[in-house]
Amino acid sequence: MTDRIKEWPTLERPRERLQEVGAGALSLRELLAILVGSGTEGRSAVGVAGELLQAFDGSLRRLAGARPEELAQVRGVGPAVAARLAAALELGRRLAREGPESRERITGPRDVYERCAPSLRDLRQEEFRVLLLNTQHAVVREVVITRGILDASIVHPREAFRAAIVESAAAVILVHNHPSGDPLPSAEDREVTRQLVEAGRIVGIPVLDHVVVGDGRYVSFVEAGLLGARS
């Protein structure tokens, strides 16, 4: 039996099914097949999509955390398809982060988590960001400061506050992820926070909170009473 997608019944072709029943009715495999496109010799796009899912244990989260070069290692997924998949997954993350306009104003750590978690929770390394806020606590800009293991010698106050000074930010919120999924702050997290809180006092731009993003949960330094604590 051939696996060529053009010879499949209409209802088994993902593009046609999307037009007939809508994207919400399609399986993850079918949605990926549309992004994959035409497939390869002897194998349909649906077949390639199935192999892609299998390579990442059937998990969209694992797939979203993969680099384009890792996606391209799957049979039938070349650089062009890998780039298309990476772009689509990034669009999904940005859509999840955008939220309603009312969320643009940060009212607490939950807002920070909901804004940043979609793009941070699947990363395989730590990424440290600073949210620049105006006087109404609306986000003016989100700046990536460093990637890799969080260390007080790497996260320099000059880098953390440079953009805040340029943008005339009224305040900042620190945020980073723990790839382990456990958001409990480490000793280094506390030391970095202490240094940046002190630097904020000096330049007149207060640090309102530091939110550590884990898998499905977070820790807020303010809620935990750690913002002004010494390590």
N, C-alpha and C positions, 0 to 999 in steps of 0.2 A: 504493500500500500504506500503510495507516494506521500511525502510530507510537504509537497510544494503548496504554498498557501493559496495560490490562484485556483487550485483544483479542489479546495475544501468547499463544503456547503457554505452558503452565504452567512448563516448565523454563526459559523465557526471562524469567520474572518474578523479580526478585532476592529479594523477600521469601519467595516460595514456595520458591525454590531454597535459601535459607538454612535453611528448616525441613526441607527434604528432605535436603540434603547437608552442612549446617553452614557457618558463616561462613568457615572456612579454605579452602573450595573455590571461593569467589566471587572474581571479578576485582576489581581496584581500582575499576573503573567501576561494577560492580554494588553494591559496598559504599557508594560515594558516592551511588548512586541511592536507596538505602534512606534515607539521611539527607536527600536532597533531597525525597523524599516523593512528591507526586502529579504533579509536572511542570507544564507550562503548556499552553495551548490548542494542540492539534495536535502537541505534542511530549511524549514520555514522560519520566519521571524519569531513565531510562537515557540518553536523548538529551541532557538537561540536564547530566547527570554527564559525558558525553563532551565536551561543550563546556567544562565546567569544567576538566577535565584538559587539554584543548588550550590553554586560556588560560594554563596554568602549565607548558607544555612536557611534559606527561605525568608530571611529577615530584611525588610526594607531599611531598618535602622542601620544594619551592617553595610548594606549597599550604599546608603547615603554617606557613610563615613569613609568609604573607599576612595582612593585617589584615582584619577583617570587612567594612569598607567597600570593600576591593578585591575580595573575594569577591562582594559584592552587585552589582558592575558587570557580572558575567557574565549574559548573557541567560537569564532563568528563575530566577535566584538573587536573591531579595529579601532584605531585612533579617532576616526571621525565619529563613530557610534559612541565611543567612550566619552568624547567631548559633549555630544548631544545629551547623553544620560546625565553627566555631571551638571550641565547647564539646567536641565529640567529639575533635578533634585535641589539645586540651589534656589531656583525659582520657588519651589515648594517651601523651603526654609524661610525665604524672605516674605512670602505670603503669610506664613504662620506667625512671623515676627511682627508684621505690620499691624495687625489687629485694628479695632475701631479707633477713630480719631481721638476719642476721649482717653485712650490708653497712652497717648503721646506724653501726657503729663504724668510724671512719676509721683504716686502718692504713698508708696511703700515698697518693701522688698519683693512682694508678690508681683508687682508691675515689672520690676527689673527682671525677675525670673522668667515671666511670660514673654518678655521682649527678647531676651538673650538665649534662653534655653534651646530653642529650635536650632540655632546655629552652633551652639557650644557643646551640647550633651553628647554628640556622636564623634567628637574629635578624639584622636588617639594621643594627643599631647596637650599640655596645659596651654591656654591662651589667656593673656591678661589684657583686659580692656578698661577704658575709662569712658563713662557717659558724661558728656558736658551738658549742664543744665542752665537754663536762663532763670530769671528771678521768679518765674511762675512754676519752676521745676519741670518745665517741658524740655525734652531732649533736643539739643541743638545739633549734636554730632556724637557719633560713637567711634572711638579711636582704638585701634589695636596697638598696644604698646610693645608686647613681646610674646613670643611663642617658645615653648619648652618648659623645663622645670622652673618653677617660680623661686627666685632667689633674690635676696635683698641687694646683692651686689650687681644684679642684672637690671632690675626694675629701678632705674634711677629717677629721683624726683624731677630732674630736669626734663626727662622724656615724658613723664606722666603729666606734667603741668604745662609743657610748651604749647600744645594745642589749646589748652584751657585759657591761657593768657592771650593767645592770638585771637580766639573767638570771644574774648571778654566774658567767659563763663562766670556765672554767679556762684556755682557750686559744682562738685563732681561726685559721682558714685563709682566706686571700683567694683569690678566684676571679673571673675575668672572661673574656670571649670576644673573639676577633678575627674580625669578619665576613668578612675577606678569606680566612679559612681557614688562614692561616699563623700558628701560635702563637708565633713567635719574639718574645720581649719587646722592646719599644721602649725608648728612653731615658726616656720618660715613665712607662712601666710600672716601670722600675727606680727612678725617683725617688719615685713613689707608694709603692712597697714599702719603700724606705729610710725614708721619713717614718713610715709606719705601724709598722714594726718598732721604731723609736725610741720612738714613742708607746706601744706595747705594753710596752716596758721600763719606762716611767715609771709607767703605771697598774697594772703587775704582771699583765698578761694577754699572754703571749707570742704572737707570730705564728709559727705552725709551718711555714707554706709559703704560696706564692702560685702557683696553678695557672692557666695561660693556656690556654683551650680553643680549638682550631682545628677544622678539618674532618677528623674521624677520627683526630686526634692531639692531643697537648698538650705543654706545657713546664712542668716543675716547677722553681721557683727553687731548691729544695733540691737536687734531682738535678743541676741545672746549676751548682751552687756559687755562686748569685747572691744568696742570701737576705741575707747580710751584706756583699755587695759594694757599693761606692760607684759611682754612675753617672759 
